[in-house]
Amino acid sequence: MEALELRLSLIEQLKTIDDVKLLTQIKNLISLATEKKETRYPAQMTLDELKAVLKKSREDFKHGRYMTTEELRKRHPLCE
């Protein structure tokens, strides 16, 4: 089935549904699926951003601005 056929089939099925809860769930599912394409999650970086972070990390390490794993665990016990 091609996109147009699927779309028409879905429209026909949706016309027969009277359950508001089910229609709301379908709408939310469609919204979730379509917004993922546009959403940029905080952990995602562009290549230039990643290079900048890497450069800063290397400079920090070179100048001794870092914490060992043991120091981190002492400061934040949940990191064990």
N, C-alpha and C positions, 0 to 999 in steps of 0.2 A: 504494500500500500504506500502510496506517495503521501506527502505532507497534506496536500489539499484533500485527498480522500479521507485521511485520518481526521483532519479538522472537521469536515462535514459529518463524519460518523460520530464524533464526540459531541458536536452540537445537537444532533438528533437525540443522542442518549441523554444529554443534559436537559433537554426540553421535557423529558418524561419524569424527572426527579423532582419530588415535592418536599423532600426532607431537607430542611434548612441547615441542620447540623452537617449532613453529608455534603451539601453544596458549599458550605463554609470551609470544610476540610479540603475539598477539591480546589477551591479558590486559593487557600493558603498554600497548598502543595504547588500549584502553578506559580504563585508569587515567589515562593522559595526557590524553585527551579530556575526562574528567569532572572532573579536578582543576583544569583551566584555569579553570573557572567560579569556583572558590573562591580561586585563587591571586592574590595582590596583589603585583605586581612592584615592586621598590624604586623604580623611576623614576616610578611612578604616585603622584599626590597628589590629595587631595580639593581642592575649590575653596577651602576655608578655608586649607589648608596652602599652596596656591599663592599665595594673597593675602598670607600672612605672609612667604613667601620674597621675593615681589616688594617688599613694604614694606621688608624688611631690606636688600635690594639697593639700593633707592633711597636709603635712609639712608646706607649704606656709600659710595655714589657721591658723595652730597652732602658727606660728610666726608673725601673723598679716599682712602678705603680700597678701592683697586682697583689693578689692574696693567694696563699697556698690553700689547698683543699682543707687542711687541718684548721687553718685560721678561719676559713669560711664556716666550717662546722661549729667552731667555738662561738662564733658570732651569731649564727643562725642554726640552732639545734635541730630544726626540722629538715635540714639538708643532709642528714645522716643516711 
